[in-house]
Amino acid sequence: MSSPPLPFVLPANLAPDEASPEWMSKADNAWQLTAATLVGLQSVPGLMILYGGGVKKKWAVNSAFMAFYAFACVLVCWVLWGYKMSFGHRLLPFWGKIGVALDQDFLLGKAFSGNLPSATMVYFQFVFAAITLILIAGALLGRMNFYAWMLFVPLWLTFSYTFGAFSIWYPGGFLARKGLMDYSGGYVIHLSSGVAGFTAAYWVGPRLSKDRERFPPNNILLMLAGAGLLWMGWTGFNGGDPYAVNLDASLAVINTHICTATSLLTWLMLDLIRFRKASVIGAVQGMITGLVCITPAAGLVQGWAAILMGLCSGSIPWFTMMVVHKKFELLQKVDDTMAVFHTHAVAGSLGGILTGLFAEPTLNRLFYPFPNDMYIGLFYGFKTGRVHAGFRQIGVQLLGIVFIVTLNVVVTSLICLVVQRVVPLRLSEEDMEIGDEAVHGEVAYYLWEEDDDKETKAVWGEGSAPSSIEMTATKRRGGSRGGVV
């Protein structure tokens, strides 16, 4: 007589318990925490050292500190009210109800999407909110009053970022319900930061004339280190957005790097053709536009489309920066220190439109929940006979651009007008002459020496080179521009 089969027992490391409930995937949670940390490293220290190395020596401390402050400030605001306004219960079609994301029952419960605890989701979404503010800072380096920046960060997070995030990413948001495709933040992060940075730069005003004319990277190798962290960190930026360790995450990662490499090489070739020099800073700009362009499409397009997007992201923002910029008075008037408008607003819009062309229906089904038959790129609409659906998708993508641009121009302008009634937006001419020492009482580089009486003296100097935009004379000498984010 045969004995009854033994009951199936999960290995101890897979069995659910109080710390690992049945609804939670340990693998997904581990990857999500890792991806979030990779994105956090893009900001701290990535953009900190990219900014610190990419500006004139006298502004290195201030530029890095603007990023450092924003990262900390956003986290506190995020858990106190920002997360619930972005991903909480619906208050308006574009805004969630205010609430605190600190309660134990909430943080240890299941998140609104994925098999993850809310604590992981709060952390993951925080690093995206933080990098958005830090990207805005890139347009304001070299003259914004730090006290004004301290007020700007929480206000912009509250009244701009939360609107865009809820509208596009939260399932109940009005653009999410219409079927807008923004895989990982081409609209919410990059288009928003590019437009907001440009708008804020208009209200803050320009740097000193001599700084606009000569504003070098004080340490290109340090800047490259920051750029490298930015590129590799994008593995988590796009690879983390399926909220799972699955096929779509793998596709998003490889597409990200394919598009970025193609964009970098395209920008480099255009620099060689136009200026007869292979510019390191130009290559970094091409890298960034590639990362930005693929972001709304990373897990929704095939590899060949990632290459085409890289060709576009390496050429169209290059053209707007090198050619179109010089023909428009407004673009020349606004002092966008790191050319954030071109590398983020232009590249982000481009990525959103190309997503509407290249998004493949099968891949869309891997990412978007039911009903997902509305998500289709225009080219596949022609291929499958769903032409109307394809044109509708393009229309929704364009609607998203109009919404984000309008939102950020209006809200950013209002915030700047409010802040300037409290503190000046721009530093005084005297403080801008001195830089870090006047603003923070600190400088980036000390060279220690001793005199004959053994007195120790600190010696520091200023660097000088062309700004990110006024680069014509420099290019004739074979130089390059300073704006890289």
Disulfide bonds with the S-S distance in Angstrom:
none
